[in-house]
Amino acid sequence: MSGLFDDLDRLDLDGHVRRWSAPDVVRADGEVNQWIAASQAFTHHLQQDPARLSDDRLRGVGVAWPALMAAAERSTGPQRDEWLMRDLWLRAWLLKHVGPRPDVPLLDPRPLLDRALDALPMSREETAVLAPRWRELEREQILALRMTKRLLAFMRAVAPHLRDHPRWAEQEAWQQLAGDLP
């Protein structure tokens, strides 16, 4: 798709929705910095005043935003879970500022906890053993512990909307490890 990253700063929110909802986006290629710029421009417009957006417009955003994140990951790889974290944090921000709406997939908090728990890079048992002695570990183990800390912070941010989630107890058990993480 030629010109995919052109004029990102000139697009309004509806322009971003149209661009990233296009069928060709799934095959788009680009550099990491281009995808970051695209996600930041989209996020900027979405965060201007999301409470004024109708459910229909939010549903449109809910198609375009995941398509953008999926295309970025397909094109550049996971980039140490860059795209996952951008997606989770934008959704958490929207939940805080707009509130949950289970009939609007972008604002449905239920799948978010599952995604965060499923993305944890190691078991709770392994994390409990490694976290207190993180200064002694290899770089990759430290990065895994840092990712765990980031995911736990996300879970705390969306917690007010998820207390009845079937995996709530699992999340609570993980939170007990947060203080030991680097």
Beta strands, then each sheet from edge to edge (+ up, - down):
end
